[in-house]
């Protein structure tokens, strides 16, 4: 007997039942396990042989092999889903880690520049009170030159921040596209009679997948419309504009891959990029 096929069939029946309404289900034996109508006997027989094989023993009459098999395989399904989500989360965090760290350093340098601008403006105001015309002009020239230098450095920083934003969000969009594709495949490979819904993009999906699919769709639209000015980083994961923050934070709680994104414990040296040396010298 092919026990791998037994397991595959049992898992298929469990997943199928999860997407059916109660009117389409029937009880398996005297247990609290429900499967699609017409498949209870199939589940019973397969569960019997699967339980016997897994436990390497003959089944006593008082053993509830149906419930035991159902719970065991359901937990395995949940575990596989969790492993997949954790793996995608880890991969995404690993891919974007250096860019996120560089963004924080660039933001810090940019804030320093803005602070220096404020200081120069105060000095420009004070310079107007200098009575010596030559000294006043020299002071104004020096302050204007410093102001121009800061403007040039500010532009360099802003361009690099925009580049990081585009690169990080591009990786997030790849994950979103993969997750949405998986949900569509899940619908196409599920047997008829399951509860169907429509995503915000009009595509057919399983009802159980609707919240995650719609959240992915909305998040994708937001990422496609992030402006280059006033960029903020959310949960060391992606970049948006401040007015999008509340919506994005709610969406992330509905997407398992993004909900529990953990920082990578391993410390890596950030890659050196053009102008990094210049940026490091900005005060």
C-alpha positions as CSV (number, residue, x, y, z in Angstrom):
1,X,0.0,0.0,0.0
2,X,1.3,3.5,-0.9
3,X,1.2,5.4,2.4
4,X,2.4,8.6,0.8
5,X,-0.7,8.5,-1.4
6,X,-2.8,7.8,1.6
7,X,-1.5,10.8,3.4
8,X,-1.9,13.1,0.3
9,X,-5.5,12.0,-0.1
10,X,-6.3,12.6,3.6
11,X,-4.7,16.1,3.5
12,X,-6.6,16.9,0.3
13,X,-9.9,15.9,2.0
14,X,-9.1,18.0,5.1
15,X,-8.2,21.1,3.0
16,X,-11.3,20.6,0.9
17,X,-13.6,20.5,3.9
18,X,-12.1,23.7,5.3
19,X,-13.5,25.6,2.2
20,X,-17.0,24.1,2.3
21,X,-20.1,25.4,4.1
22,X,-21.8,23.1,6.7
23,X,-24.6,22.1,4.3
24,X,-21.9,20.4,2.1
25,X,-20.3,18.4,4.9
26,X,-21.1,15.1,6.5
27,X,-19.8,13.5,9.7
28,X,-17.2,10.7,9.6
29,X,-18.5,7.9,11.8
30,X,-19.4,9.0,15.3
31,X,-16.6,11.6,15.5
32,X,-16.7,15.4,15.3
33,X,-14.7,15.2,12.0
34,X,-16.6,16.5,9.0
35,X,-15.7,16.1,5.4
36,X,-17.4,16.7,2.0
37,X,-20.5,14.7,1.5
38,X,-19.7,11.4,-0.2
39,X,-16.1,11.2,1.1
40,X,-16.7,10.2,4.8
41,X,-16.2,6.5,4.0
42,X,-13.1,7.3,1.9
43,X,-11.6,9.3,4.8
44,X,-12.5,6.6,7.3
45,X,-10.8,3.8,5.4
46,X,-7.7,5.8,4.6
47,X,-7.4,7.1,8.1
48,X,-7.6,3.5,9.4
49,X,-4.6,2.3,7.4
50,X,-2.7,5.6,7.8
51,X,-3.0,5.5,11.6
52,X,-2.0,1.8,11.7
53,X,1.1,2.5,9.6
54,X,2.1,5.7,11.5
55,X,1.8,4.0,14.9
56,X,3.1,0.6,13.8
57,X,0.3,-1.3,15.5
58,X,-3.0,-2.9,15.0
59,X,-6.0,-0.6,15.9
60,X,-8.0,-1.6,19.0
61,X,-11.8,-1.1,18.8
62,X,-11.6,1.7,21.4
63,X,-9.1,3.8,19.4
64,X,-10.5,6.9,17.7
65,X,-8.2,6.7,14.7
66,X,-10.3,9.1,12.7
67,X,-10.0,12.1,15.1
68,X,-6.4,11.3,15.8
69,X,-5.5,11.2,12.1
70,X,-7.5,14.3,11.4
71,X,-5.9,16.4,14.2
72,X,-2.4,15.1,13.4
73,X,-2.6,16.0,9.7
74,X,-4.4,19.3,10.4
75,X,-1.5,20.3,12.7
76,X,0.9,19.3,10.0
77,X,-0.8,21.5,7.5
78,X,-0.7,24.4,9.9
79,X,2.9,23.8,10.6
80,X,3.8,23.7,6.9
81,X,2.0,27.0,6.4
82,X,3.8,28.5,9.3
83,X,7.2,27.2,8.0
84,X,6.5,28.7,4.6
85,X,5.5,32.1,6.0
86,X,8.5,32.2,8.3
87,X,10.8,31.2,5.5
88,X,9.5,34.0,3.2
89,X,9.7,36.5,6.1
90,X,13.3,35.5,6.8
91,X,14.3,35.7,3.1
92,X,12.7,39.1,2.7
93,X,14.4,40.5,5.8
94,X,17.7,39.1,4.8
95,X,17.5,40.5,1.3
96,X,16.6,44.0,2.5
97,X,18.6,44.2,5.7
98,X,21.6,46.1,4.4
99,X,19.4,48.6,2.5
100,X,17.3,49.2,5.7
101,X,20.4,49.9,7.7
102,X,21.8,52.3,5.0
103,X,18.5,54.1,5.0
104,X,18.7,54.8,8.7
105,X,22.2,56.1,8.4
106,X,21.2,58.3,5.4
107,X,18.2,59.6,7.3
108,X,20.4,60.5,10.3
109,X,22.8,62.4,8.0
110,X,19.9,64.2,6.3
111,X,18.5,65.3,9.7
112,X,22.0,66.7,10.5
113,X,21.9,68.7,7.3
114,X,18.5,70.1,8.1
115,X,19.8,71.1,11.5
116,X,22.8,72.8,9.9
117,X,20.5,74.7,7.6
118,X,18.7,76.1,10.6
119,X,22.0,77.2,12.1
120,X,23.1,78.9,8.9
121,X,19.8,80.8,8.7
122,X,20.3,82.1,12.2
123,X,23.9,83.2,11.3
124,X,22.7,84.9,8.2
125,X,20.3,86.9,10.2
126,X,23.0,87.8,12.7
127,X,25.4,88.8,9.9
128,X,23.1,91.7,8.9
129,X,24.0,93.4,12.1
130,X,27.7,93.5,11.3
131,X,28.7,97.1,10.8
132,X,32.0,96.4,8.9
133,X,30.8,96.1,5.3
134,X,33.7,94.0,4.1
135,X,33.4,91.6,7.1
136,X,29.7,91.4,6.6
137,X,30.1,90.6,2.9
138,X,32.8,88.0,3.6
139,X,30.6,86.4,6.3
140,X,27.6,86.3,3.9
141,X,29.7,84.7,1.1
142,X,31.0,82.0,3.5
143,X,27.5,81.3,4.8
144,X,26.1,81.1,1.3
145,X,28.9,78.8,0.1
146,X,28.2,76.5,3.1
147,X,24.5,76.6,2.3
148,X,25.2,75.5,-1.3
149,X,27.4,72.7,-0.1
150,X,24.7,71.5,2.2
151,X,22.1,71.7,-0.6
152,X,24.3,69.5,-2.8
153,X,24.9,67.0,-0.1
154,X,21.1,67.0,0.7
155,X,20.4,66.1,-3.0
156,X,22.9,63.2,-2.9
157,X,21.3,61.8,0.3
158,X,17.8,62.2,-1.1
159,X,18.7,60.4,-4.3
160,X,20.2,57.5,-2.4
161,X,17.2,57.3,-0.1
162,X,14.9,57.1,-3.2
163,X,17.1,54.4,-4.7
164,X,16.9,52.3,-1.5
165,X,13.1,52.8,-1.3
166,X,12.7,51.6,-4.8
167,X,14.9,48.5,-4.3
168,X,13.3,47.5,-1.0
169,X,9.8,47.9,-2.2
170,X,10.6,46.0,-5.4
171,X,11.5,43.0,-3.3
172,X,8.3,43.3,-1.2
173,X,6.3,43.5,-4.4
174,X,7.9,40.2,-5.6
175,X,6.7,38.5,-2.4
176,X,3.2,40.0,-2.8
177,X,3.0,38.8,-6.4
178,X,4.0,35.2,-5.3
179,X,1.5,35.1,-2.5
180,X,-1.3,36.3,-4.7
181,X,-0.4,33.8,-7.3
182,X,-0.4,31.0,-4.7
183,X,-3.9,31.9,-3.7
184,X,-5.1,31.9,-7.3
185,X,-3.5,28.4,-7.8
186,X,-5.2,27.3,-4.6
187,X,-8.6,28.2,-6.1
188,X,-7.9,26.5,-9.4
189,X,-6.7,23.2,-7.8
190,X,-9.6,23.0,-5.3
191,X,-12.6,20.7,-6.1
192,X,-16.0,22.1,-7.0
193,X,-18.5,22.9,-4.3
194,X,-16.1,25.0,-2.3
195,X,-17.1,28.5,-1.0
196,X,-16.0,31.0,-3.7
197,X,-15.4,34.7,-3.4
198,X,-14.0,37.5,-5.6
199,X,-11.0,39.5,-4.9
200,X,-10.9,43.3,-5.2
201,X,-9.3,42.8,-8.7
202,X,-12.3,40.7,-9.7
203,X,-10.5,37.3,-9.7
204,X,-12.1,34.2,-8.3
205,X,-10.5,32.9,-5.0
206,X,-11.5,30.8,-2.1
207,X,-13.6,32.6,0.5
208,X,-11.1,31.6,3.2
209,X,-8.3,33.4,1.3
210,X,-10.3,36.6,0.6
211,X,-9.0,38.7,3.5
212,X,-5.4,38.0,2.8
213,X,-5.7,38.3,-1.0
214,X,-7.5,41.7,-0.7
215,X,-5.0,42.9,1.8
216,X,-2.1,41.9,-0.6
217,X,-3.9,43.7,-3.5
218,X,-4.4,46.9,-1.5
219,X,-0.8,46.9,-0.2
220,X,0.5,46.4,-3.8
221,X,-1.5,49.5,-5.0
222,X,-0.1,51.6,-2.1
223,X,3.5,50.5,-2.9
224,X,2.9,51.4,-6.5
225,X,2.0,55.0,-5.5
226,X,4.6,55.9,-2.9
227,X,6.0,59.4,-3.6
228,X,9.7,60.1,-3.5
229,X,9.4,62.9,-0.9
230,X,8.9,62.3,2.9
231,X,9.6,58.6,2.9
232,X,9.2,56.5,6.1
233,X,10.2,52.9,6.9
234,X,7.5,50.6,8.4
235,X,8.7,47.8,10.6
236,X,12.1,47.6,8.9
237,X,10.2,46.1,6.0
238,X,9.0,48.6,3.4
239,X,8.8,52.3,2.5
240,X,5.7,54.5,2.3
241,X,4.5,58.0,2.8
242,X,3.3,59.1,6.3
243,X,-0.4,59.5,5.3
244,X,-0.4,55.8,4.3
245,X,0.9,54.5,7.6
246,X,-2.3,53.7,9.4
247,X,-3.7,51.7,6.5
248,X,-0.5,49.8,5.9
249,X,-0.1,48.8,9.5
250,X,-3.7,47.3,9.5
251,X,-3.0,45.5,6.2
252,X,0.2,43.9,7.5
253,X,-1.7,42.3,10.4
254,X,-3.8,40.4,7.8
255,X,-0.9,39.0,5.9
256,X,0.9,36.1,7.7
257,X,4.2,36.5,5.9
258,X,4.4,40.2,7.0
259,X,2.7,40.0,10.3
260,X,5.6,38.4,12.2
261,X,8.6,39.6,10.2
262,X,11.6,39.1,12.5
263,X,14.9,41.0,12.4
264,X,17.9,39.0,11.2
265,X,20.1,38.2,14.2
266,X,23.3,37.8,12.2
267,X,25.2,41.0,11.8
268,X,26.5,41.8,8.3
269,X,28.6,44.6,7.1
270,X,26.6,46.9,4.9
271,X,27.7,47.1,1.2
272,X,29.7,50.2,0.3
273,X,27.9,52.3,-2.3
274,X,29.1,55.3,-4.3
275,X,29.1,58.5,-2.2
276,X,29.0,56.6,1.1
277,X,32.4,58.1,2.0
278,X,31.1,61.6,1.3
279,X,27.9,61.0,3.2
280,X,29.8,59.8,6.2
281,X,31.7,63.1,6.3
282,X,28.6,65.2,6.3
283,X,28.2,67.0,9.6
